[in-house]
Amino acid sequence: MADTLDPETMRRRLLDERDALAEGDAMRREGSATVELDQTRTGRLSRMDALQGQAMAQAVSARAQERLQRIAAALRRLDAGDYGYCLECEEPIDIRRLGADPATSLCLGCAAARER
């Protein structure tokens, strides 16, 4: 990775990830749909499996929505010229951290402090 931040490369990465998440949205919605009670067709254990699958799909969907929000926020920061700066301390975020997660909004120090 280069030592300088290329905003257009980061924008492209963010848009590509956003598009990939949007493509998976229909599958996530289908997996999190209400499990119907039809005892003639589905046994109790099968229903429990279906409910567990539904819960996992709902959790995946929630994580995807949160990620989409972080991507949208990063794109807004790019448009405003604030991309690459920590929202807490306003210092530049290390390019390696942005390379690992272009939607990150905190420097490593502030992220670690927030996790404590």
C-alpha positions as CSV (number, residue, x, y, z in Angstrom):
1,M,0.0,0.0,0.0
2,A,1.2,3.5,-0.8
3,D,2.2,6.0,1.9
4,T,-0.4,8.5,0.7
5,L,-4.2,8.5,0.7
6,D,-5.8,8.3,-2.7
7,P,-9.4,9.5,-2.1
8,E,-10.7,8.1,-5.4
9,T,-9.3,4.6,-4.6
10,M,-11.0,4.7,-1.2
11,R,-14.2,5.9,-2.8
12,R,-14.2,3.1,-5.3
13,R,-13.5,0.5,-2.5
14,L,-16.4,1.9,-0.4
15,L,-18.8,2.0,-3.4
16,D,-17.8,-1.6,-4.4
17,E,-18.5,-2.8,-0.9
18,R,-21.8,-0.9,-0.7
19,D,-22.9,-2.5,-4.0
20,A,-21.9,-6.0,-2.8
21,L,-23.9,-5.5,0.4
22,A,-26.9,-4.3,-1.5
23,E,-26.8,-7.3,-3.8
24,G,-27.0,-9.6,-0.8
25,D,-29.9,-7.7,0.7
26,A,-32.6,-9.9,-1.0
27,M,-31.0,-13.1,0.3
28,R,-30.8,-11.7,3.8
29,R,-34.5,-10.6,3.7
30,E,-35.5,-14.1,2.5
31,G,-33.6,-15.8,5.3
32,S,-35.0,-13.5,8.0
33,A,-38.6,-13.9,6.9
34,T,-41.1,-15.1,9.4
35,V,-41.1,-18.9,10.0
36,E,-44.5,-20.3,9.5
37,L,-46.1,-22.8,11.8
38,D,-47.2,-25.8,9.7
39,Q,-46.9,-28.9,11.9
40,T,-48.0,-31.1,9.0
41,R,-45.0,-30.1,7.0
42,T,-42.4,-29.2,9.5
43,G,-41.5,-31.2,12.6
44,R,-40.7,-29.5,15.9
45,L,-36.9,-29.9,15.4
46,S,-37.1,-28.6,11.9
47,R,-39.0,-25.6,13.1
48,M,-36.4,-25.0,15.8
49,D,-33.7,-25.2,13.1
50,A,-35.7,-22.7,10.9
51,L,-36.1,-20.3,13.8
52,Q,-32.4,-20.5,14.5
53,G,-31.6,-19.9,10.9
54,Q,-34.0,-16.9,11.0
55,A,-32.2,-15.5,14.0
56,M,-28.8,-15.8,12.4
57,A,-30.1,-14.2,9.2
58,Q,-31.5,-11.3,11.2
59,A,-28.2,-10.8,12.9
60,V,-26.3,-10.9,9.6
61,S,-28.8,-8.4,8.2
62,A,-28.3,-6.0,11.2
63,R,-24.5,-6.2,10.8
64,A,-24.9,-5.4,7.0
65,Q,-27.1,-2.4,7.8
66,E,-24.6,-1.1,10.3
67,R,-21.8,-1.6,7.8
68,L,-23.8,0.3,5.1
69,Q,-24.3,3.2,7.5
70,R,-20.5,3.3,8.2
71,I,-19.8,3.2,4.4
72,A,-22.4,6.1,3.8
73,A,-20.7,8.1,6.6
74,A,-17.3,7.5,5.1
75,L,-18.5,8.6,1.7
76,R,-20.0,11.8,3.2
77,R,-16.6,12.5,4.9
78,L,-14.9,12.0,1.5
79,D,-17.3,14.5,-0.1
80,A,-16.7,17.0,2.7
81,G,-13.0,16.7,2.6
82,D,-12.8,15.2,6.1
83,Y,-12.0,11.7,5.2
84,G,-9.0,10.1,6.8
85,Y,-9.2,12.1,10.0
86,C,-10.2,10.7,13.4
87,L,-13.6,11.8,14.5
88,E,-12.4,11.9,18.1
89,C,-9.0,13.5,18.1
90,E,-9.1,14.9,14.5
91,E,-5.6,13.5,13.8
92,P,-4.9,11.7,10.5
93,I,-5.8,8.0,10.6
94,D,-2.9,5.8,9.6
95,I,-3.1,4.8,5.9
96,R,-2.6,1.2,6.8
97,R,-5.7,1.3,9.1
98,L,-7.7,2.9,6.3
99,G,-6.4,0.3,3.9
100,A,-7.7,-2.5,6.2
101,D,-11.1,-0.8,6.6
102,P,-11.8,2.2,4.4
103,A,-15.0,3.0,6.5
104,T,-13.1,3.4,9.8
105,S,-13.7,6.7,11.5
106,L,-11.3,6.5,14.4
107,C,-7.5,6.3,14.7
108,L,-6.1,3.2,16.5
109,G,-5.5,5.1,19.8
110,C,-9.1,6.4,20.0
111,A,-10.6,3.1,18.9
112,A,-8.6,1.3,21.6
113,A,-9.7,3.8,24.2
114,R,-13.3,3.4,23.2
115,E,-13.1,-0.4,23.6
116,R,-11.9,-0.1,27.2
